[in-house]
Amino acid sequence: MRAGGTVDALTRLLLHPEHEGGRHARHLALRSGQSRALDYIRRVWASASAAVHDSTRVESRHHAYEVLAALRDRIETTPWRGERGRTALRVLRAHLNFAEIAGGPLHHASERQTAEEAGISRTTLRAVYQTVLKPRGWLRRLRVGHGREGSTWYLAHGNSPCGMSASPSRVRTTQYPPDPALEEWPTPETATAADIDSTVIARLMGHDAFTHHGLGSSALMIIGALHLHPGQSVEELVNSSSVSRATTYRTLRRLALHGLVQQTDQTWALTPRALEGIGLPAHAARSTPGGTPALGWDALADESGTAGTAVRRKALHAAERAAYRQALERLTEHRSKAVVIVRDGHKVLVPAPRADEIPAPWCSPDGSVLDPATGRPAADWRVATDGRLILITPADQRSYDELAAAHAQALSEWESAA
């Protein structure tokens, strides 16, 4: 598209008999008619046009790092409200880590690899993909992974300026009073812009201390906000972290109990040793002479009962990968080898028997199929000249005779080549 192509040029290319990429379009035209194939090509063109419009053309490695830096800034200033929003931030930050390693928005990652990086379960990961990141335009899966290869992803800047929207089932909570005439606030208590340090979140989110039953994602958001701007009041933290006021108070109490944050007058800051061990010292955190030293992250996980969660998750994923590879090997072993004959120096592939060939007792003299349970003809099924089933549906634009003629022509071409 960027080269000036058109949908007509794409149609000619895909329907050309020698173009490998148009095999599905040509098969669709042969099976269901030319109009169905043209509709399919138009849908492909529309989807590709939307993808090109939302993507950024990367011209050099330096430009790629600029694109990723701009994406990181947008992620850090987007409010991620609610538990699902904060989980989506962890997943998106994991993909940003993979993109930074790959050197651009286009990167490869499997679901298990992303779940381990974000410190969440695979089930939660899939739910966040489908409900937040894909619909909001943050992530696009260009190709599904297979075997030992991960899926191909593209990171985008999102199509929602406010990040997360309120769920329809929660529009009448205390944050959304039903009657603005009573001088109650009609908007969420969190602001429309956040300000966090996602780097510290990326380094902490995979630890057992920040699982769902541990400190949780709200602690990650508050730590990220305080690391970027120390000395914030509760009202400022509500805006910068996109965490509700009640959750902010509850999380600050838990963090203070573990010696991670401390209060001075009406402001909060990280303790000097809060982030030791991850290479990010709280350089601007205030200290008090009698402050309680922060426990290590392993000790916090032990105290929360979440120690070993990451290890168990990795062991489960390793077992799933091993079982999947064994299944692929079994399929490869049972797959019949291709039979090839050579004529005039050219190799001709002999078609292998198919599983949809039906027994002779099922065939009636008029070409219909007999139901093996009742012994009566099945009106929607026919038997082709090669003894295989053909299902006639209202969506088919060709008759059975046309389908049989197309098959006979293909069979004749094969026999002449052989």
Disulfide bonds with the S-S distance in Angstrom:
none
